[in-house]
Every structure is written in structure tokens, then in C-alpha cells.
């Protein structure tokens, strides 16, 4: 039955090779449309021609079918989907399609993907900026360290999808805001991996994310003091603002939850119920603060969450 499928015809070849799930996600997660991330699960991951083409075999949750989806870089160098197979009966059929004529066809295709079709426009975290008296030591190590090549490459992939909403992202990352901006990048990756849809309309708070018809606003702040660097001129609404714990707004009766990891259970994040157990104020929306292994293991951080329906931002719970 598999051999009779139109996408599994032809002789087998070895043009595609397996890659890890981690590398696949690092390269293509950012360019996957929201419905695709919600409705499918990746089963196997492949690349060809020095990663000119990335392909995945995906399980369609509702129909129990499978399909192959191929990704290539757009004019801004970001991976985006350009072709998919017909629906297939199994993961094995999907892999066979990549090893036969369907896979050959992907490598002969010349996809034209304009960066203008994909938003948001990203940044170059390692761009050369003027009027900087001193770079952050950690940034210099990341930029110049002989063993930091993999980290640099990953950040370049991620940051190409990260908008500079307040005009200070790159300058902060290279100077006194390195810790805060690294924490925000980590949170962005965690939220994306949990299939939250991000709204980039406003510069503050740090994140407006949606999932399952619910909206959550996230303000992430490190508790380390701002380094006393010579920064030069700053631009944007966040000029001169030290991103410290004191900047996190608090309600007098807010329940604080100490966290080591974030977003382990995204359903709890958007669920109903009290935050922080029996001592929490009655009627508060439940804002869970458990999840992915966090950078806070080495750098304490504050996460301020509040849920909203539409533009209602009244339900608010800080956690540290």
C-alpha cells in the first residue's frame, strides 16, 4: 500500500540524512505557522544539501495521518515551509517519500520566499554598534570565544525572528542589559516551544501570548543590578530603565510563587483556579509558574504574569 502512494514512487536514494529533534526545532520552529504547530507532531527530522532543505515527517493529530513538510531559507536567511506531500498512512511512508522521488523533487525545487511575507523582522545580535565604551564580558566571550561557535549560530537563527520593539535590544544585549535580554530570549524560546502565538504589537510588557482563546501578558526581569557601563546614547521608550526586580509592579495582596523552572504545564498557565495554593486570594485566575529548565538556575529572575480576556489586563500575579 505504501509503494502505491504517489509520493513514494521511484528508486530509493540517500540524499536526505537524519538530524536531531533539537536541531530541527532550532532551525525551523520559528517559521512554522501557528496552526501547523498546534495541529501536528513531528515524527522524524531530515536535512539535505548541507541543510539547504530541511524536512520533517509530521503526524496530523485529528486525522491520524502523516505528511512531509519541507523548509528552505527565505531572502532574510530564515527557514520557512515551501512544500508538503499528500497525506500518508504512516510515518514510515513519510520517510520513504523523502528517500524517493518526492525527496528528489524537493532538491530540484527553487523556492522563492520573500522575507517581506514573514513577520516580524528580526535583529542581528552581533551587529557592530557605535558609541559603546565597553561591551559586557559575557557578550565578548560569546562573540569571540573559540568554543562558542554553536551558541552564536543558534542565537543568530533565533534572533532573526526577534523584533526590536523598544529600539534597544541589540545595544542592551551587548552591554549592561545582557542578563535581562538573554533571559527574555530564553523565555521567547520556551513560549514558542509550547506553541504560544506571540503578538508583537507593543513594546511593553515583554510578551503578549495567546493560546486556546486565552491571552497572557508576561514581564520578565532579572534581579541582578545593572552593570555600570558607559552606554552612550540610547533610543526608545525604555531608555535609562534598569531592568531590575524593583521594576516589577506588585499588588499589595499578590501571592508570590518562588520558581526554579517555568511553563512545565502550559494548561495550568491558562487554567482557572487560585495561584499559589490555598493562601491565594479567592477568585484569582490560576497562573502557573513551573516549566522548562531555566536560566534562573544560575541567574535569579522575576517573572510577572497576568492573564486577560481581550484587552483586560487587570488579573495580575508577580512571581519570583
N, C-alpha and C positions, 0 to 999 in steps of 0.2 A: 504493500500500500504506500509506503514511504517513497519507493522508487518511482511510483506512478505520478507523484506530485509534480506540477510544472516547475517548481523551484529546486527540485532535487535531481534534475536530469544532468547527463554529461559524465565525463570521467572525473575521478577524484584528483585533486591537486593538494599541494602543501603551501599555498600562498599565504594562508592565514595561520597564525600561531596564537596559542592561548596567552592571556595576560591575567594578572590577579584582579580580583574584585576591587581591591583598594585602588589600584592604578586606574582601572576603568572609571570608577567614581570620581577620582581626582581630575580626570580629563573631561568627562562628558556630563557629569551630574548637573553642572551649571547651565548647560544648554538644552536640557531635556524639558519639553513643555510640561506644565503643571498637570494636565490630565493624564499624560503618559506616566508620570511619577506616581500618581495616585492609583491608576488602574492596572499597573503591571508590576511584575517582579522579575529581576534579571536572573537568568539561569546559568549562562556561561558568557565569557568575555574574550574578545579576539582582536587582533590587530594585524595589519599587513603593510608592506612597503614602508618600513620604518615609521609606522604609526600615521602614515598619510591617511589611511582609512581605519577607523575603529568600528567594530561591530559587536552587537550583543544579541543573544537569544533571550527573548522575553516571554514570560508566562502571562497571559491575559487572565486576570483574576475572575471576571464574571463568566466568560465563555469557556474557560479551561483550555483554551487553545494557545498556540505559541506563534511567535513571529520573529523574524530577524530585522533589526534596525541598524542602519549604517550611519556613521557620523564622519564629517570632514571639517576642516577648518574654514572659517569664513575669511573675508578680507582683513579682519582685525586679528586673525590667528586664533579664533575661539571655535571649539568643536560644537557643531550643530547637526541635527539629523538631516539627511538628504534623500534617503530611500529606505523603503521597507519591503519585506516579502509579503506574499499571500499568507493567510493563516495556515498554520501547520499543525499536524496532530500530536506532535511530541517535541521535547527538547532535542532528542536525537535527530529528528527530521530537520530541525533548525540548524544544527551543526553540520548536517550533511549538505544542506543548501549552501552554506558558506564554503564547503570543500568541493563544490561542483560548479555548475555554470552560473548560478546566482552570485557566488563569490567572485568569479571571474568578471562578471558584468560590473560589479562594484568597483573593481580596479581599473576598468576601462572608462568608467564614467568620469566626466569633468564637471563636477558640481560647481555652480556659481552662486555663492552665498554671500550676500552683501551684509556688511556689519550694520548698515542702517536699518535692516529689518529686525534686528535684535537689540533690545534694550535691557538693562541700562548700559551706557557707555562706561567702560572701566578705566582704571588708572595704571600707571607704571610705578610701583612702589620704590623702584631703584633708579628713578629718573634723577638726573643731575640738577639740583636746585641752587640758585644763587642766594647770597646773603645768609649763609649758615656759618656761624662761628665755630660750632662743634657738633659732630654727629654723636648719637648715642652709642656707647661702647658695644651694646648687643647688636645694634644695626650694623656697625662696622664689621663685627665678627661674621654676621650673616652675609653681608655683601662680599667680603674679601676672604673669608675663611676657606682654606683649601678643601676642607671636608664638609662644606655647607652647600655644595652644588645641588643636591637633591632638594633641600629645603628651599633654596632660591627658585628652582624650577617649578616647584609646587606652588609657591606664592605667586609667581608670575602667571600661572594658569588661573589661580583663584582671583587675583586682583584684576584680571582683565574683565571680570564681571562685576566688580565692586565700584559703585558710583561714589564720587567725592561730593557728597551733598552739602557739606559745610565749607568746602574750599580749603580744608587744612589737613586732609587725610595723609597725603604723602609727606608733607613737612613734619607733622606730628610723629609719624612712624619713624622718620629718620632722626628725630631729636628728642625733645622732652616728653612726648606722648607715646613713646614706643610701646610701653607696657599696656597702656589703655587701648591703643589701636590693635596690638596683637591679640588682646582679649576679645575685641569686637570681631576681628577676623575669625577667631576660633568659634565664637557664638554663631556667626553667619554660616560657617560650615556645618555646625551642629543643627541649626534650624533647617538648612537646606536638605541635609541628610534625612531629616524627619518629615520631609515633604511639606513644609510650610511654604505658602506662597507669600512673597515679600512685596510690600508696597514701598516704592522709592519716591513718593511724592514729597515728603517733608524731611528736613534735616534732623528734627528732634520730635520724639525720643529716637534712640538709636535704631530701633526696629519697629515696624508695624507689620505683623504677620497674620495670615489668615489660614484657617483650615476647618473643614466641616461646618462652614457657615458661621464660625466664631472668629472674632478679632482679638488679638493680644498685642499690647504695646510693651516693648522691652527697653529699659535703660540700663546699660552695663557700665560699671565704673570700677576701676581698680582703687585699692586703698593705700597704695604707696604714694608718697609725696612727689610732686612734680620736680624733676631734675632742674637745677639752676643753670640752664644753658643760655648762651647768647643766641636768641632765636631769630633776630631780625624782624622784619615786618611780617604780620600775619593777616590773613584775609578771612572774611566770612563772619557769621554771627557768633561763632564760638571763640573769637579772638580773646586771648587773655584768660580763658576759663580753665582753671586747673581741674582735671577730671579726677577728683578725689572723693572719698566716702562722704565728706561733708556736703557734697553737691547733690546727693541723693535725697529727693523730697520724702518726707515722712508724715504719716498721720499720727497724732498723739497716741491713739489706741491700737496702732497697727501691730499685728502679730509678726514677729521676726522669726525666720526659719534659717538656721545655720546649715549651710550646704557644703559638700565636698565635690559633688558632681551635679550635672544639670540635665534635665529633659530625658530621664531614663524612660519615662512613661508619658508620651505626648497626650494620651487620652486623659490622664489625670490633670495635665496642664490646662485642658479646656473643659474639664468636667465641672459638675455642680457640687457644692458642699463647702464646708469650712476649710480654711487654710491653717495648718499648724496644729490640728488636733482639737480636743475638747475645749481648750482655753481660748480658741479663736473667737472673735466676735460673731455672734449668730447672724446668719444670712449672708455672710461674705462669700463671693464666688471662690471656688477652690482653685488655687494657683500652685501647682506642684513645683517643687524646686529640686528634683532629683534627675539624674541623667548621665550623659556621656562623660567619660573621664576628663576632668577639666584641667586647664592650665592653672587653676587655683591651687592645685597640689603644691606648686612652688611659688605662686603669686596670688596672695589673697585678693578676692574680688567681691564686688557687690552687684547683685542682680535685682533690679527693681521692676516688678511686673504689675501690669494692671490690664484687666480684661474690659472689653467694651462691645456693645451691640451698635453697629453703625459708627457714629462719631462720639458716642458716650464714653468718656474716659474717667468716670467717677470711681469705678471699682479699682482700688489700687492697693498693692501689698508689696512693701520692700522686703528683701531677704538678704542676709549676709552671712 
